Amino acid sequence: VPSIVYGLFGLAFFVNYVTGEPCILSAALTLALLILPVIIRASEEAIRAVPRTYREAAMGLGAGKFRTFVTVTLPAAGPGILTGIILSLSRAAGETAPILFTGAVALGPVPDFSGKWWLQSTRALSYGCHDITVGDKLAAMVPHNQFGMVMTLIILVLCLNIAAIVIRS
């Protein structure tokens, strides 16, 4: 499903019915829905990749199904599950559409971390890059700001992918 559909769903549901206005909470819930299928699929594949003999050996030693899953299957599938989570987080870091509709502002104060900060709008790297690109005349005079924001976002996603590779190995 394209991320714009998730953004519109987040606007229609989370902003209108849960929080009442665009904020960090509605953006976080929308991004969670966006990455949830990827995490679930990666977890399923990692658990399926654990050899059946591991489970059979644990059951043969008298462990029940739950204990086998917790002590044998889950630790063996852990790197694959963590890789899926980190790759999903790096996807969420670069998404603009859900943030655009549910919680980001182009210009505004940084959230005040006293009180209910999760109910305030915030600035986001991906939305800031989008905003500068689509016609901010003042930003066009200082393109190094946009380049800096884009490089920061690329480096963040690159670091998350490197972390996924390290964890996987």
Buried (B, 14 or more C-beta within 10 A) or exposed (E): EEBBEBBBBBBEBBBEEEBEEBBBBBBBBBBBBBBEEBBEEBBBEBBEEBEEEBBEEBBEEEBEEEEBBEEBBBEBBEBBBBBBBBBBBBBBBBBBBBBBBBBBBBEEEEBEEEEEBBBBBBBBBBBBBBBBEEEBEEBEEEEEBBEEBBEEBEEBBEEBBEBBEEBBE
